[in-house]
Structure formats: C-alpha cells, structure tokens
C-alpha cells in the first residue's frame, strides 16, 4: 500500500498543477501523510531547474503551514487525532518522557526532525501536545524546513540528475549526522 501511495505521489510531479500538488503534499506530510514532499520536489526540479527556488519556497511554506496544523492537532485534538497518529508511528510510549524534556529541548527537536528523515509530523503533534512556545516552534520549523528543501533544490540545480540518487538514499543520513554533531556540540559546551 505504501509503495502505491509513493508511486501516486511521484506521478503528481508531471501533472500540470504540480506546484499545487507539492503544496498539498508538503502540507499534509507535516501533520499526517507518510510520504515526504521530496518525492515530488526532485523530479519537478530536474524537469525545470530554473524554478528550483520557487519549488523549494512552496515546499517550505506549505510544510510550515502543515506543521501548524500538526501543532493544532497536538494542542487541541491530541486524544482524538494526535494519539492515533503517534500510535501509528509507534511513538506513544515516549510521550510522557518527551513532554518533560520538551520545554528545554523543544526547539532542537523541531529543528532536527525538520531536517532529518525523522517523521516531522510526530514532532509537530508533540510540540502542540507538550505546549512548546508557538513562536519558537515557527522559527525552528522555518529554519529546518527551509534548510532541507533549499539545500535539496541547490544540489539539484548545481549537479542535476547525477545527485538524485545521493539525495534519495544518503542525504537523510548526512542531515542526521550533522544534527547529531550540532546538538552534541551544544550539549558538550553546556555541561563541560
């Protein structure tokens, strides 16, 4: 089922209203949808590299707006909607511990989840449920999603199709290692 959903999402990249499809996918991916907008972005940018920045901007803005929807689900509909989504991703057991630590590390969690392959929707919902400051959530979301989508656009514009396999298979790992090093550095500075 997930493969069919992936293929369907990929097919939207050739649609005449691909930017609208990208906006919708980026929006729902940040709150409930399992397929990332990169699936649409990559073929769209490869087909029209001159529109790379526009495509990245649409993905960023829509993803942040979708993140706000996820935040609202967590803040207002956690029991009805948020908990089932977290159960689907197997993250409910971590919620109580997460809520305690979130006041201190919430911005970092949003930043890391927004850049890495970790499901961003989990963090958007948990941010609302844990009561993370909305301005902090917004700033971290804009930075994270902007960095992710504009970096992908820049790489595709610079290297074209040859970089596609790297982006699809290894960029998540690179982002994850970068975030781990960044957070580790701040933790080391704080406690050493």
VOPAZA-155885 format. One record per residue: residue number from 0; x, y, z of N, C-alpha, C in turn; residue in one letter. Coordinates in steps of 0.02 Angstrom, whole numbers. Each point is the difference from the previous one (the first is absolute). Layout:
<rs>
+-----+--------+--------+--------+--------+--------+--------+--------+--------+--------+---+
|   k |   n_c1 |   n_c2 |   n_c3 |  ca_c1 |  ca_c2 |  ca_c3 |   c_c1 |   c_c2 |   c_c3 | r |
+-----+--------+--------+--------+--------+--------+--------+--------+--------+--------+---+
| NUM |      X |      Y |      Z |      X |      Y |      Z |      X |      Y |      Z | A |
...
+-----+--------+--------+--------+--------+--------+--------+--------+--------+--------+---+
</rs>
This chain:
<rs>
+-----+--------+--------+--------+--------+--------+--------+--------+--------+--------+---+
|   k |   n_c1 |   n_c2 |   n_c3 |  ca_c1 |  ca_c2 |  ca_c3 |   c_c1 |   c_c2 |   c_c3 | r |
+-----+--------+--------+--------+--------+--------+--------+--------+--------+--------+---+
|   0 |     41 |    -60 |      0 |    -41 |     60 |      0 |     43 |     63 |      0 | X |
|   1 |     53 |      0 |     42 |     44 |     58 |      3 |     35 |     12 |    -67 | X |
|   2 |     18 |    -54 |    -34 |     33 |      7 |    -66 |    -48 |     32 |    -50 | X |
|   3 |    -64 |    -20 |      1 |    -49 |     30 |    -46 |     -8 |     74 |     16 | X |
|   4 |     -2 |     17 |     64 |     -6 |     70 |     20 |     61 |     40 |    -22 | X |
|   5 |     59 |    -29 |      7 |     62 |     31 |    -23 |     -3 |     12 |    -76 | X |
|   6 |    -18 |    -52 |    -37 |     -4 |      6 |    -74 |    -51 |     53 |    -21 | X |
|   7 |    -57 |      1 |     34 |    -51 |     50 |    -16 |     26 |     70 |     14 | X |
|   8 |     34 |      9 |     57 |     28 |     65 |     17 |     52 |     21 |    -52 | X |
|   9 |     42 |    -47 |    -21 |     51 |     15 |    -51 |    -33 |     20 |    -66 | X |
|  10 |    -55 |    -32 |    -17 |    -34 |     16 |    -64 |    -26 |     71 |     -1 | X |
|  11 |    -12 |     29 |     57 |    -25 |     69 |      3 |     52 |     50 |    -26 | X |
|  12 |     64 |    -18 |      0 |     52 |     47 |    -21 |     -7 |     18 |    -74 | X |
|  13 |    -32 |    -42 |    -40 |     -9 |     14 |    -71 |    -66 |     34 |    -15 | X |
|  14 |    -41 |      9 |     50 |    -66 |     31 |     -9 |      8 |     74 |    -15 | X |
|  15 |    -45 |     29 |    -42 |      4 |     72 |    -14 |     -4 |     44 |     63 | X |
|  16 |    -33 |    -24 |     51 |     -5 |     37 |     63 |     46 |    -29 |     53 | X |
|  17 |     61 |    -17 |    -21 |     47 |    -33 |     45 |     16 |     43 |     61 | X |
|  18 |      5 |     67 |     -8 |     14 |     43 |     58 |    -55 |     -4 |     52 | X |
|  19 |    -62 |     -3 |    -23 |    -57 |     -6 |     46 |      4 |    -68 |     35 | X |
|  20 |     15 |    -52 |    -39 |      7 |    -67 |     29 |     56 |     -1 |     52 | X |
|  21 |     57 |     32 |    -16 |     55 |      4 |     47 |    -21 |     35 |     64 | X |
|  22 |    -36 |     56 |     -8 |    -23 |     37 |     59 |    -45 |    -44 |     44 | X |
|  23 |    -44 |    -37 |    -31 |    -45 |    -43 |     38 |     38 |    -57 |     34 | X |
|  24 |     45 |    -32 |    -36 |     39 |    -55 |     29 |     44 |     26 |     57 | X |
|  25 |     33 |     56 |    -11 |     43 |     28 |     53 |    -41 |     19 |     62 | X |
|  26 |    -60 |     26 |    -12 |    -44 |     19 |     56 |    -21 |    -62 |     40 | X |
|  27 |    -27 |    -50 |    -34 |    -26 |    -58 |     37 |     57 |    -44 |     27 | X |
|  28 |     58 |      1 |    -31 |     57 |    -39 |     25 |     22 |     25 |     68 | X |
|  29 |     -8 |     64 |     13 |     21 |     28 |     64 |    -48 |    -15 |     57 | X |
|  30 |    -58 |    -28 |    -16 |    -47 |    -15 |     53 |    -24 |    -73 |      0 | X |
|  31 |     -9 |    -32 |    -58 |    -25 |    -69 |      2 |     25 |    -45 |    -57 | X |
|  32 |     20 |     26 |    -57 |     15 |    -40 |    -60 |     70 |    -31 |      5 | X |
|  33 |      8 |    -65 |    -20 |     64 |    -33 |     10 |     54 |     12 |    -54 | X |
|  34 |    -18 |     29 |    -57 |     48 |      8 |    -55 |     28 |     72 |      1 | X |
|  35 |     66 |      9 |      1 |     29 |     67 |      2 |     -7 |     37 |    -66 | X |
|  36 |     -2 |     67 |      2 |     -7 |     39 |    -61 |     61 |     -5 |    -47 | X |
|  37 |     55 |    -25 |     25 |     60 |     -8 |    -43 |    -16 |    -44 |    -61 | X |
|  38 |    -46 |    -47 |      9 |    -20 |    -45 |    -54 |    -26 |     40 |    -60 | X |
|  39 |    -34 |     54 |     14 |    -25 |     45 |    -54 |     53 |     51 |    -20 | X |
|  40 |     34 |     28 |     49 |     49 |     53 |    -13 |     54 |    -22 |    -49 | X |
|  41 |     29 |    -58 |     11 |     57 |    -22 |    -39 |    -16 |     -2 |    -75 | X |
|  42 |    -52 |    -37 |    -22 |    -14 |      0 |    -72 |    -22 |     68 |    -26 | X |
|  43 |    -34 |     39 |     41 |    -22 |     67 |    -22 |     61 |     45 |    -14 | X |
|  44 |     49 |     -2 |     45 |     59 |     42 |     -8 |     43 |    -26 |    -58 | X |
|  45 |      5 |    -65 |     -7 |     39 |    -28 |    -56 |    -32 |     19 |    -67 | X |
|  46 |    -66 |      3 |     -2 |    -35 |     17 |    -62 |      6 |     75 |    -16 | X |
|  47 |      0 |     42 |     52 |      4 |     73 |    -10 |     47 |     31 |     52 | X |
|  48 |     65 |     -7 |    -10 |     48 |     25 |     50 |     -6 |     75 |     14 | X |
|  49 |    -22 |     39 |    -49 |     -7 |     72 |     10 |    -53 |     17 |     52 | X |
|  50 |    -44 |    -47 |     16 |    -53 |     10 |     50 |     18 |    -30 |     68 | X |
|  51 |     63 |    -20 |      8 |     21 |    -35 |     61 |    -17 |     40 |     63 | X |
|  52 |     14 |     65 |      0 |    -11 |     40 |     60 |    -74 |      8 |     14 | X |
|  53 |    -40 |      8 |    -52 |    -73 |      4 |      9 |    -27 |    -65 |     29 | X |
|  54 |     23 |    -55 |    -27 |    -23 |    -66 |     24 |     20 |     -9 |     73 | X |
|  55 |     61 |     17 |     18 |     23 |     -5 |     70 |    -40 |     46 |     45 | X |
|  56 |    -16 |     60 |    -24 |    -39 |     47 |     41 |    -71 |    -26 |     12 | X |
|  57 |    -30 |    -28 |    -52 |    -68 |    -28 |      7 |      1 |    -58 |     50 | X |
|  58 |     50 |    -43 |     -6 |      6 |    -57 |     46 |     10 |     25 |     72 | X |
|  59 |     43 |     50 |      9 |     14 |     26 |     67 |    -62 |     32 |     30 | X |
|  60 |    -31 |     46 |    -36 |    -59 |     34 |     27 |    -57 |    -48 |     15 | X |
|  61 |    -12 |    -47 |    -45 |    -54 |    -48 |     11 |     15 |    -47 |     57 | X |
|  62 |     63 |    -20 |      5 |     19 |    -46 |     54 |     -7 |     35 |     68 | X |
|  63 |     20 |     62 |      5 |     -6 |     37 |     63 |    -75 |     10 |     16 | X |
|  64 |    -40 |     15 |    -50 |    -73 |      7 |     12 |    -28 |    -67 |     23 | X |
|  65 |     21 |    -55 |    -31 |    -21 |    -66 |     22 |     24 |    -16 |     70 | X |
|  66 |     60 |     24 |     16 |     26 |     -8 |     67 |    -44 |     35 |     51 | X |
|  67 |    -27 |     58 |    -18 |    -47 |     34 |     44 |    -64 |    -41 |      9 | X |
|  68 |    -22 |    -34 |    -53 |    -58 |    -44 |      6 |     16 |    -57 |     48 | X |
|  69 |     61 |    -28 |     -6 |     21 |    -53 |     46 |      3 |     25 |     71 | X |
|  70 |     26 |     61 |      9 |      4 |     31 |     66 |    -70 |      6 |     29 | X |
|  71 |    -48 |     23 |    -41 |    -69 |      7 |     22 |    -31 |    -67 |     18 | X |
|  72 |     16 |    -52 |    -39 |    -24 |    -68 |     17 |     25 |    -19 |     69 | X |
|  73 |     64 |     12 |     12 |     28 |    -17 |     65 |    -29 |     41 |     57 | X |
|  74 |    -11 |     64 |    -13 |    -25 |     45 |     53 |    -74 |     -9 |     13 | X |
|  75 |    -39 |    -11 |    -54 |    -72 |     -1 |      8 |    -34 |    -67 |     -9 | X |
|  76 |     33 |    -44 |    -37 |    -32 |    -64 |    -16 |     46 |    -59 |     15 | X |
|  77 |     41 |      6 |     51 |     49 |    -52 |     12 |    -33 |    -68 |     11 | X |
|  78 |    -48 |     -4 |     44 |    -31 |    -65 |     15 |    -38 |    -28 |    -61 | X |
|  79 |    -35 |     43 |    -36 |    -41 |    -24 |    -56 |     41 |    -14 |    -63 | X |
|  80 |     49 |     42 |    -15 |     37 |     -7 |    -63 |     75 |    -12 |     13 | X |
|  81 |     30 |     38 |     44 |     72 |     -4 |     11 |     24 |    -67 |     26 | X |
|  82 |    -34 |    -26 |     50 |     22 |    -65 |     28 |     -4 |    -55 |    -52 | X |
|  83 |    -53 |     -7 |    -41 |      0 |    -52 |    -52 |     57 |      8 |    -50 | X |
|  84 |     17 |     62 |    -19 |     56 |     10 |    -46 |     65 |    -23 |     33 | X |
|  85 |     10 |     18 |     63 |     60 |    -20 |     36 |      3 |    -76 |      8 | X |
|  86 |    -58 |    -31 |     12 |     -4 |    -73 |      5 |     20 |    -32 |    -66 | X |
|  87 |    -23 |     29 |    -56 |     18 |    -26 |    -66 |     75 |     -2 |    -10 | X |
|  88 |     35 |     53 |     24 |     72 |      4 |     -7 |     38 |    -31 |     59 | X |
|  89 |    -37 |    -30 |     47 |     31 |    -33 |     57 |     34 |     47 |     49 | X |
|  90 |    -25 |     60 |      9 |     33 |     50 |     42 |    -38 |     18 |     64 | X |
|  91 |    -53 |    -34 |     17 |    -39 |     18 |     59 |     36 |    -14 |     65 | X |
|  92 |     41 |    -52 |      3 |     35 |    -17 |     62 |     49 |     54 |     22 | X |
|  93 |     24 |     38 |    -48 |     50 |     51 |     15 |    -31 |     67 |     20 | X |
|  94 |    -65 |      6 |     -5 |    -31 |     65 |      8 |      9 |     30 |     69 | X |
|  95 |    -11 |    -38 |     53 |      7 |     29 |     67 |     70 |     25 |     14 | X |
|  96 |     50 |    -39 |    -17 |     69 |     22 |     10 |     16 |     60 |    -45 | X |
|  97 |    -25 |     -3 |    -61 |     10 |     53 |    -48 |    -29 |     66 |     26 | X |
|  98 |    -60 |     -1 |     27 |    -33 |     60 |     25 |     43 |     34 |     54 | X |
|  99 |     31 |    -40 |     44 |     42 |     28 |     53 |     62 |     36 |    -27 | X |
| 100 |     30 |    -29 |    -50 |     62 |     28 |    -27 |    -13 |     53 |    -54 | X |
| 101 |    -60 |      4 |    -23 |    -15 |     42 |    -58 |      8 |     74 |     13 | X |
| 102 |    -15 |     22 |     60 |      7 |     71 |     15 |     71 |     24 |    -12 | X |
| 103 |     50 |    -43 |     17 |     70 |     19 |     -7 |     26 |    -11 |    -71 | X |
| 104 |    -21 |    -55 |    -32 |     29 |    -20 |    -64 |    -47 |      4 |    -59 | X |
| 105 |    -59 |     28 |      9 |    -52 |      0 |    -52 |     22 |     30 |    -66 | X |
| 106 |     34 |     57 |      2 |     22 |     31 |    -62 |     48 |    -45 |    -38 | X |
| 107 |     44 |    -34 |     37 |     47 |    -46 |    -32 |    -36 |    -60 |    -30 | X |
| 108 |    -51 |    -24 |     34 |    -39 |    -57 |    -26 |    -33 |     18 |    -66 | X |
| 109 |    -29 |     60 |     -3 |    -32 |     23 |    -61 |     52 |      8 |    -55 | X |
| 110 |     57 |     30 |     17 |     52 |     11 |    -49 |     27 |    -67 |    -28 | X |
| 111 |     15 |    -46 |     44 |     27 |    -65 |    -22 |    -52 |    -38 |    -41 | X |
| 112 |    -62 |     -3 |     24 |    -51 |    -37 |    -37 |    -17 |     32 |    -67 | X |
| 113 |      6 |     66 |     -3 |    -15 |     35 |    -62 |     52 |    -10 |    -54 | X |
| 114 |     60 |    -18 |     20 |     55 |     -9 |    -48 |     11 |    -74 |    -17 | X |
| 115 |     -6 |    -43 |     49 |     17 |    -70 |     -8 |    -60 |    -41 |    -25 | X |
| 116 |     11 |    -64 |    -14 |    -56 |    -43 |    -22 |    -50 |    -17 |     56 | X |
| 117 |     14 |     20 |     62 |    -48 |    -13 |     54 |    -67 |     31 |    -20 | X |
| 118 |    -56 |    -36 |     11 |    -65 |     27 |    -21 |    -16 |     67 |     33 | X |
| 119 |      0 |     53 |    -39 |    -11 |     67 |     25 |    -68 |      6 |     34 | X |
| 120 |    -49 |    -37 |    -26 |    -68 |      3 |     28 |     -1 |    -21 |     74 | X |
| 121 |     43 |    -46 |     19 |      3 |    -21 |     70 |     19 |     59 |     44 | X |
| 122 |     50 |     38 |    -21 |     24 |     57 |     40 |    -50 |     57 |     -2 | X |
| 123 |    -34 |     11 |    -56 |    -49 |     55 |     -2 |    -57 |    -14 |     49 | X |
| 124 |    -24 |    -62 |      0 |    -55 |    -19 |     45 |     24 |      2 |     73 | X |
| 125 |     58 |    -27 |     13 |     26 |      1 |     68 |     15 |     71 |     24 | X |
| 126 |     20 |     44 |    -45 |     12 |     70 |     19 |    -63 |     33 |     26 | X |
| 127 |    -55 |    -12 |    -35 |    -64 |     28 |     23 |    -23 |    -33 |     65 | X |
| 128 |      6 |    -66 |      4 |    -21 |    -36 |     60 |     42 |     18 |     61 | X |
| 129 |     64 |     13 |    -11 |     45 |     17 |     56 |     -1 |     75 |     16 | X |
| 130 |    -34 |     39 |    -42 |     -6 |     72 |     14 |     63 |     40 |    -15 | X |
| 131 |     39 |    -22 |    -50 |     59 |     39 |    -20 |    -23 |     69 |    -23 | X |
| 132 |     37 |     50 |     17 |    -16 |     69 |    -20 |    -10 |      2 |    -76 | X |
| 133 |    -56 |     29 |    -21 |    -16 |      3 |    -71 |     52 |     40 |    -40 | X |
| 134 |     24 |     58 |     24 |     52 |     35 |    -37 |     65 |    -42 |     -7 | X |
| 135 |     19 |    -35 |     52 |     59 |    -43 |     -3 |    -11 |    -55 |    -51 | X |
| 136 |    -59 |    -30 |      1 |    -18 |    -53 |    -48 |      4 |     27 |    -72 | X |
| 137 |    -28 |     58 |    -11 |      0 |     29 |    -68 |     70 |     15 |    -25 | X |
| 138 |     41 |     31 |     40 |     68 |     17 |    -20 |     40 |    -63 |    -15 | X |
| 139 |     -4 |    -49 |     44 |     36 |    -63 |    -11 |    -25 |    -36 |    -62 | X |
| 140 |    -65 |      1 |    -11 |    -29 |    -33 |    -60 |     23 |     34 |    -64 | X |
| 141 |     -2 |     66 |     -1 |     22 |     37 |    -60 |     73 |    -13 |    -15 | X |
| 142 |     42 |      3 |     52 |     72 |    -13 |    -10 |     12 |    -71 |    -25 | X |
| 143 |    -31 |    -49 |     33 |     12 |    -70 |    -17 |    -25 |    -18 |    -69 | X |
| 144 |    -63 |     16 |    -13 |    -29 |    -19 |    -64 |     32 |     40 |    -57 | X |
| 145 |     14 |     64 |     12 |     34 |     40 |    -51 |     68 |    -28 |    -16 | X |
| 146 |     39 |    -17 |     51 |     66 |    -29 |    -11 |     -5 |    -64 |    -40 | X |
| 147 |    -45 |    -43 |     20 |     -8 |    -64 |    -35 |    -19 |      9 |    -73 | X |
| 148 |    -53 |     37 |    -13 |    -26 |      5 |    -68 |     44 |     43 |    -46 | X |
| 149 |     28 |     54 |     27 |     44 |     41 |    -41 |     67 |    -34 |    -14 | X |
| 150 |     24 |    -40 |     47 |     61 |    -38 |    -13 |    -11 |    -51 |    -56 | X |
| 151 |    -56 |    -36 |      3 |    -17 |    -48 |    -53 |     -5 |     37 |    -67 | X |
| 152 |    -34 |     57 |     -1 |     -7 |     38 |    -62 |     68 |     23 |    -26 | X |
| 153 |     43 |     24 |     45 |     66 |     24 |    -20 |     41 |    -57 |    -30 | X |
| 154 |      0 |    -59 |     34 |     38 |    -57 |    -25 |    -25 |    -23 |    -68 | X |
| 155 |    -65 |     -2 |     -9 |    -28 |    -21 |    -64 |     15 |     51 |    -55 | X |
| 156 |     -2 |     62 |     18 |     16 |     53 |    -49 |     73 |     -2 |    -20 | X |
| 157 |     42 |    -13 |     49 |     72 |     -1 |    -12 |     23 |    -62 |    -37 | X |
| 158 |    -25 |    -59 |     21 |     25 |    -63 |    -27 |    -49 |    -37 |    -45 | X |
| 159 |    -63 |     19 |      1 |    -50 |    -32 |    -43 |    -14 |    -72 |     20 | X |
| 160 |    -18 |    -40 |    -49 |    -21 |    -69 |     12 |     52 |    -44 |     36 | X |
| 161 |     65 |     10 |    -12 |     49 |    -44 |     35 |     -4 |      3 |     76 | X |
| 162 |    -24 |     55 |     28 |     -4 |      5 |     73 |    -64 |    -30 |     27 | X |
| 163 |    -47 |    -17 |    -43 |    -65 |    -26 |     22 |      7 |    -61 |     45 | X |
| 164 |     40 |    -49 |    -19 |      7 |    -61 |     40 |     28 |     17 |     69 | X |
| 165 |     50 |     44 |      3 |     28 |     21 |     64 |    -54 |     31 |     44 | X |
| 166 |    -39 |     45 |    -28 |    -52 |     33 |     39 |    -51 |    -50 |     26 | X |
| 167 |    -22 |    -45 |    -44 |    -52 |    -47 |     19 |     25 |    -52 |     50 | X |
| 168 |     64 |    -19 |     -3 |     24 |    -54 |     42 |     43 |     22 |     59 | X |
| 169 |     38 |     54 |     -8 |     50 |     16 |     51 |     -7 |     68 |     33 | X |
| 170 |    -38 |     46 |    -29 |     -4 |     67 |     28 |    -30 |     -2 |     70 | X |
| 171 |    -49 |    -43 |     11 |    -29 |     -8 |     67 |     52 |    -19 |     51 | X |
| 172 |     44 |    -46 |    -18 |     53 |    -20 |     46 |     48 |     57 |     13 | X |
| 173 |     18 |     38 |    -51 |     45 |     58 |      8 |    -33 |     51 |     47 | X |
| 174 |    -64 |     16 |    -12 |    -35 |     47 |     43 |     -2 |    -26 |     73 | X |
| 175 |    -13 |    -64 |      8 |     -4 |    -29 |     67 |     67 |      5 |     36 | X |
| 176 |     54 |    -16 |    -34 |     66 |      5 |     30 |     17 |     73 |     17 | X |
| 177 |    -17 |     46 |    -45 |     12 |     71 |     11 |    -38 |     23 |     63 | X |
| 178 |    -63 |    -19 |      5 |    -41 |     21 |     58 |     27 |    -31 |     65 | X |
| 179 |     21 |    -62 |     -3 |     28 |    -33 |     60 |     63 |     36 |     22 | X |
| 180 |     42 |     18 |    -47 |     62 |     35 |     17 |    -16 |     70 |     28 | X |
| 181 |    -47 |     34 |    -30 |    -19 |     67 |     23 |    -29 |     -2 |     71 | X |
| 182 |    -48 |    -43 |     11 |    -30 |     -6 |     66 |     52 |    -24 |     51 | X |
| 183 |     40 |    -49 |    -20 |     53 |    -25 |     44 |     48 |     55 |     20 | X |
| 184 |     17 |     43 |    -46 |     44 |     56 |     15 |    -30 |     48 |     51 | X |
| 185 |    -65 |     16 |     -8 |    -32 |     44 |     47 |     -7 |    -32 |     69 | X |
| 186 |    -14 |    -65 |      2 |     -4 |    -36 |     64 |     68 |      0 |     34 | X |
| 187 |     52 |    -13 |    -39 |     68 |     -1 |     28 |     18 |     69 |     29 | X |
| 188 |    -16 |     53 |    -36 |     16 |     67 |     23 |    -39 |     16 |     64 | X |
| 189 |    -63 |    -22 |      3 |    -41 |     15 |     58 |     22 |    -37 |     62 | X |
| 190 |     23 |    -62 |     -6 |     15 |    -41 |     58 |     75 |     -7 |     13 | X |
| 191 |     43 |     26 |    -41 |     72 |     -6 |     12 |     30 |     64 |     25 | X |
+-----+--------+--------+--------+--------+--------+--------+--------+--------+--------+---+
</rs>
